[in-house]
Amino acid sequence: MSSPSVPSGRLLSLDVFRGATIAGMMLVNNPGDWGHVYAPFLHAKWHGWTFTDLIFPFFLWIVGVAMTLSFAKRRERGDSKHMLFLHSVRRAAIIFGLGLFLAGFPYYDLSIIRIPGVLQRIAVCYLVGSAIFLYSPLRWQLVWTGGFLVVYWLLVSLVPVPGYGAGVLEPTGNLAWYIDSQVLAGHTWRGAPVPGFDPEGIFSTLPAISTLLFGVLTGHMLRMDKSQEEKTSWMFFVACILLFVGVVMDNWLPINKNLWTSSYSVFMAGMALLVFAWCYWIIDVKGYRRGMRPFAVYGMNAITVFVLAGVFGRLMGMISVGSTDEGKAISLKTWIYTTFFTPLGGPYDSSLLFALAFVLFLYAIAYIMYRKNWFLKV
């Protein structure tokens, strides 16, 4: 734990965007009742996208922007590329370890523990992205960004899966499913559409790296020697181009979060850039900051909030506070939900209100840390 002052010259818009993204993640991950969730707060079943499908690529994109701004600043003050890469290796290892901690908590059965995950994907993308940023000039960063997308598209379209053939994009038979089911057998997400598949698996990490690299390229745009108005215009323009290209690509390679298709990576990079450009214009250019602090507070301890949400969510489902007439245990979460939220409205509204309360509970923790100037660094 460290307790630094908030850096001067910090982009408040990036903190606000990060905080809004992590708050959205907490909202969709913690409904009161998974059987009663409004459609936008669920992932698309397969092809297509919902509000929920925006969140993870937004966070990866933000990591790329923040990494570029941070590394560039440290390079300017004299830190070597080697030193920064070692820092990236250490940070990626810690984030990956936190992901495994959450995957196994609290029993840690290594025979079935899920190896991929949200934090694990962030760690891998961050490590690869930092190496590309530190050791490649800008033109090669562009090549790497497009290269991962092209390679993924070619492989998923042309490499035959035993028993299914090439180009299959259904839950069973696609190349991502085949690789995960062979390499990570028994260690994938048990809630996946089909056994052996993992939405944060090995193969689909390739276009996810591009998602982070789109953020890196945005970081370069923010460091251009141009006025804030020009930067904003360029961001809106590029965002519209990416959205258009993503929609066109969707005709041949559908936008799909589970597979993290190349079209999904491009489209979501456009959405992230569009939302961030709006935040940048309103907050950093026009100076409108009223009501933005809660999101900034969330954004300054994003990983901490994510880990705490996983721990608290798991504990509330495990702690028993009684039993039904049939002898079935009543979890703490069920008791809180049925006692305080079910009477407030219909099942969908009650489920949403529980999720909102959980977001506010985590915000209270983040706010206390902010007030005490505690920022957990990894």
C-alpha positions in Angstrom: 0.0 0.0 0.0 1.2 3.5 -0.8 -0.3 6.9 -0.1 0.8 9.3 -2.8 -0.8 12.6 -3.7 -2.9 12.6 -6.8 -0.4 13.3 -9.6 -0.5 16.8 -11.1 -1.6 17.1 -14.7 -3.6 13.9 -14.4 -6.4 13.4 -17.0 -9.5 13.5 -14.8 -11.6 12.3 -17.8 -9.6 9.1 -17.9 -10.2 8.5 -14.2 -13.9 9.2 -14.6 -14.2 6.9 -17.6 -12.3 4.2 -15.7 -14.5 4.7 -12.6 -17.7 4.6 -14.6 -16.5 1.4 -16.3 -15.7 -0.4 -13.1 -19.0 0.8 -11.6 -20.8 -0.7 -14.6 -18.8 -3.9 -14.1 -20.0 -4.1 -10.5 -23.5 -3.4 -11.5 -23.8 -6.2 -14.1 -21.8 -8.7 -12.1 -23.9 -8.5 -8.9 -27.7 -8.7 -9.5 -29.9 -9.8 -6.6 -31.3 -12.7 -8.7 -29.7 -14.0 -11.8 -33.1 -15.3 -12.9 -34.5 -11.7 -13.1 -32.0 -9.4 -14.9 -32.9 -6.9 -17.5 -31.5 -7.8 -21.0 -29.0 -5.0 -21.3 -27.3 -6.2 -18.1 -26.6 -9.6 -19.5 -24.0 -10.6 -22.1 -25.3 -11.4 -25.6 -26.0 -15.1 -25.7 -23.6 -15.4 -28.7 -23.3 -13.0 -31.7 -24.2 -9.4 -31.1 -23.6 -7.2 -28.1 -25.4 -5.5 -25.2 -24.4 -2.8 -22.7 -22.7 -5.5 -20.6 -20.4 -6.4 -23.6 -19.0 -2.9 -23.6 -17.4 -3.1 -20.2 -14.5 -5.4 -20.4 -13.1 -4.0 -23.7 -13.5 -0.5 -22.3 -11.4 -1.5 -19.3 -8.7 -3.1 -21.5 -8.7 0.0 -23.7 -8.3 2.3 -20.7 -5.3 0.2 -19.5 -3.6 0.9 -22.9 -4.2 4.6 -22.7 -3.0 4.9 -19.1 0.1 2.7 -19.8 1.1 5.0 -22.7 0.8 8.2 -20.7 2.5 6.7 -17.6 5.4 5.1 -19.5 6.0 8.2 -21.7 6.2 10.3 -18.6 8.6 7.9 -16.9 10.8 7.7 -20.0 11.0 11.5 -20.1 12.3 11.5 -16.5 15.0 9.0 -17.3 13.7 5.5 -16.6 15.1 2.9 -19.0 13.0 0.6 -21.2 14.5 -2.4 -19.3 13.4 -1.0 -16.0 9.9 -0.3 -17.2 9.5 -3.7 -18.7 10.6 -5.4 -15.5 8.0 -3.3 -13.7 5.4 -4.5 -16.3 6.4 -8.2 -15.7 6.0 -7.7 -11.9 2.7 -5.9 -12.3 1.3 -8.5 -14.8 2.3 -11.3 -12.4 0.5 -9.7 -9.5 -2.6 -9.1 -11.5 -2.6 -12.6 -12.8 -2.1 -13.9 -9.3 -5.1 -11.9 -8.1 -7.2 -13.4 -10.8 -6.2 -16.9 -9.7 -6.9 -15.9 -6.0 -10.5 -14.9 -7.0 -10.9 -18.0 -9.2 -10.1 -20.4 -6.3 -11.4 -18.4 -3.3 -11.9 -19.8 -0.7 -11.2 -23.5 -1.3 -8.5 -23.5 -4.0 -9.1 -26.9 -5.5 -6.2 -26.9 -8.0 -7.7 -29.8 -9.9 -10.6 -27.7 -11.2 -9.5 -24.1 -10.6 -10.2 -21.8 -13.6 -7.0 -20.6 -15.1 -8.3 -17.9 -17.5 -10.3 -15.0 -16.2 -10.8 -11.2 -16.4 -7.7 -10.2 -14.4 -5.7 -12.9 -16.1 -6.5 -11.6 -19.5 -5.7 -8.0 -18.4 -2.3 -9.2 -17.1 -1.4 -11.0 -20.4 -2.6 -8.1 -22.6 -0.8 -5.6 -20.4 2.5 -7.5 -20.5 2.4 -8.0 -24.3 1.2 -4.4 -24.9 3.9 -3.0 -22.7 6.6 -4.9 -24.6 5.2 -3.7 -27.9 5.0 -0.1 -26.7 8.5 0.0 -25.2 10.4 -1.8 -28.0 8.5 -0.8 -31.1 8.2 2.5 -32.9 4.7 3.9 -33.5 4.4 2.5 -37.0 5.1 -1.0 -35.7 2.6 -0.5 -32.9 0.1 0.1 -35.7 1.3 -3.0 -37.5 1.0 -5.1 -34.3 -2.5 -3.8 -33.6 -3.8 -4.8 -37.1 -1.6 -7.9 -37.2 -3.3 -9.6 -34.2 -6.7 -8.9 -35.8 -5.7 -10.3 -39.2 -4.0 -13.4 -37.8 -7.0 -14.2 -35.6 -9.4 -13.8 -38.5 -7.3 -16.0 -40.8 -6.8 -18.7 -38.2 -10.4 -18.9 -37.1 -11.5 -19.0 -40.7 -9.0 -21.3 -42.3 -7.7 -23.8 -39.6 -9.9 -26.9 -39.5 -11.1 -28.1 -36.1 -11.1 -32.0 -35.9 -14.6 -33.2 -36.5 -16.0 -29.8 -37.4 -13.9 -28.3 -40.2 -12.7 -24.7 -40.6 -14.6 -21.4 -40.1 -17.1 -22.7 -37.5 -18.3 -19.8 -35.3 -20.8 -21.7 -33.2 -20.2 -22.4 -29.5 -19.0 -25.9 -30.3 -16.6 -26.5 -33.1 -14.9 -23.1 -33.2 -11.1 -22.9 -33.0 -11.1 -21.0 -29.7 -13.2 -23.7 -28.1 -11.0 -26.5 -29.5 -7.8 -24.9 -28.2 -9.2 -24.2 -24.7 -10.8 -27.7 -24.4 -7.5 -29.3 -25.3 -5.0 -27.2 -23.4 -7.1 -26.1 -20.4 -9.2 -29.2 -20.0 -10.9 -29.0 -16.5 -9.7 -25.5 -15.9 -12.2 -23.4 -17.9 -15.3 -21.4 -16.8 -18.1 -23.7 -15.7 -20.7 -21.2 -16.8 -19.5 -21.2 -20.5 -22.0 -21.9 -23.3 -20.4 -25.3 -23.8 -18.0 -27.4 -21.7 -14.4 -26.7 -22.4 -14.9 -23.2 -23.7 -13.8 -20.1 -21.9 -14.6 -16.5 -22.9 -11.2 -15.4 -21.6 -9.4 -18.3 -23.2 -6.1 -18.6 -24.9 -6.8 -18.0 -28.6 -9.2 -15.1 -28.2 -6.6 -13.2 -26.2 -5.0 -12.3 -29.6 -7.6 -9.7 -30.6 -8.0 -8.7 -27.0 -4.3 -7.5 -27.1 -5.4 -5.3 -30.1 -8.1 -3.8 -27.9 -5.4 -2.7 -25.4 -3.2 -1.5 -28.3 -6.0 0.7 -29.6 -5.8 2.4 -26.2 -2.1 2.7 -26.6 -2.6 4.5 -29.9 -5.1 6.8 -28.3 -2.5 7.6 -25.7 -0.2 8.8 -28.6 -3.1 11.0 -29.9 -3.4 12.6 -26.5 0.3 13.4 -26.5 0.2 15.0 -29.9 1.4 18.6 -30.1 -2.0 19.9 -30.9 -4.7 21.9 -29.1 -7.2 20.1 -27.0 -9.9 20.9 -29.5 -8.0 19.3 -32.3 -7.3 16.2 -30.3 -11.0 15.9 -29.5 -11.9 16.3 -33.1 -9.4 13.6 -34.1 -10.7 11.2 -31.5 -14.3 11.6 -32.6 -13.3 11.2 -36.2 -11.2 8.0 -35.6 -14.0 6.6 -33.3 -16.5 6.9 -36.1 -14.1 5.2 -38.6 -13.6 2.3 -36.2 -17.3 1.9 -35.6 -18.0 1.9 -39.3 -15.2 -0.7 -40.0 -16.4 -2.9 -37.1 -20.0 -2.9 -38.5 -18.7 -3.8 -42.0 -16.5 -6.6 -40.6 -19.5 -7.9 -38.8 -20.9 -9.1 -42.2 -18.2 -11.7 -42.5 -16.9 -12.2 -38.9 -19.7 -11.4 -36.4 -19.3 -9.1 -33.4 -19.0 -11.7 -30.6 -17.7 -11.0 -27.1 -17.3 -14.7 -26.2 -14.9 -15.2 -29.1 -13.6 -11.7 -28.9 -13.7 -11.6 -32.7 -11.6 -9.0 -34.7 -14.9 -7.2 -35.5 -15.7 -7.0 -31.8 -12.3 -5.6 -31.0 -12.5 -2.9 -33.7 -16.1 -2.0 -32.9 -15.6 -1.8 -29.1 -12.4 0.3 -29.6 -14.5 2.7 -31.5 -17.1 2.8 -28.8 -14.5 3.3 -26.1 -12.9 6.1 -28.1 -16.2 7.8 -28.7 -17.2 7.7 -25.0 -13.8 8.8 -23.9 -13.7 11.7 -26.4 -17.0 12.9 -25.0 -15.6 12.7 -21.4 -12.4 14.4 -22.5 -14.3 17.3 -24.1 -16.7 17.8 -21.3 -14.3 17.4 -18.3 -10.8 18.3 -19.4 -11.5 20.8 -22.3 -14.7 22.5 -21.1 -13.9 22.1 -17.4 -17.3 20.7 -16.4 -16.6 18.6 -13.3 -19.7 18.8 -11.2 -20.8 15.3 -10.1 -17.8 13.6 -11.6 -15.9 12.9 -8.4 -17.7 9.7 -7.5 -16.6 8.1 -10.7 -13.0 9.4 -10.3 -12.9 7.9 -6.8 -13.9 4.6 -8.2 -11.4 4.9 -11.0 -8.4 5.5 -8.7 -8.7 2.1 -7.0 -10.3 0.1 -9.8 -8.4 -3.2 -9.3 -9.0 -3.0 -5.5 -12.8 -2.6 -6.0 -12.9 -5.5 -8.5 -11.1 -7.8 -6.1 -13.2 -6.8 -3.1 -16.4 -7.3 -5.2 -15.3 -10.8 -6.0 -14.5 -11.6 -2.3 -17.7 -10.1 -0.9 -19.9 -11.6 -3.5 -18.5 -15.1 -2.9 -18.7 -14.7 0.9 -22.3 -13.5 0.8 -23.2 -16.6 -1.1 -21.4 -18.9 1.3 -22.4 -17.6 4.7 -25.5 -19.3 6.0 -28.0 -17.3 8.2 -30.7 -20.0 8.6 -32.6 -22.6 6.7 -35.9 -23.1 4.9 -38.7 -25.4 6.2 -37.3 -28.0 3.8 -33.8 -27.7 5.5 -32.2 -25.8 2.6 -29.6 -23.3 3.8 -30.4 -19.6 3.3 -27.3 -17.6 2.3 -26.6 -14.1 3.6 -27.1 -12.7 0.1 -30.5 -14.4 -0.2 -31.6 -13.1 3.2 -30.5 -9.5 2.4 -32.2 -9.6 -1.0 -35.5 -11.1 0.2 -35.7 -9.0 3.4 -34.7 -5.6 2.1 -35.1 -5.6 -1.7 -37.9 -8.0 -2.7 -40.6 -5.9 -1.0 -39.5 -2.8 -3.1 -41.0 -3.8 -6.4 -41.2 -6.5 -9.1 -38.4 -9.2 -9.3 -36.5 -7.3 -12.1 -36.5 -4.0 -10.3 -35.6 -5.6 -7.0 -32.7 -7.4 -8.6 -31.5 -4.2 -10.1 -31.8 -2.3 -6.8 -29.7 -4.9 -5.1 -27.0 -4.5 -7.7 -27.1 -0.7 -7.3 -26.8 -1.0 -3.5 -23.8 -3.3 -4.0 -22.2 -0.6 -6.2 -22.8 2.1 -3.5 -21.4 -0.2 -0.8 -18.2 -0.6 -2.8 -18.1 3.1 -3.5 -18.2 3.8 0.3 -15.1 1.6 0.6 -13.4 3.4 -2.3 -14.3 6.8 -0.9 -12.8 6.0 2.5 -9.6 4.9 0.8 -9.7 8.1 -1.3 -10.2 10.3 1.8 -7.3 8.6 3.5 -5.2 9.0 0.4 -4.7 5.2 0.1 -4.1 3.9 -3.4 -3.3 0.3 -3.9 -0.6 -0.1 -6.5 0.4 -3.4 -8.1 
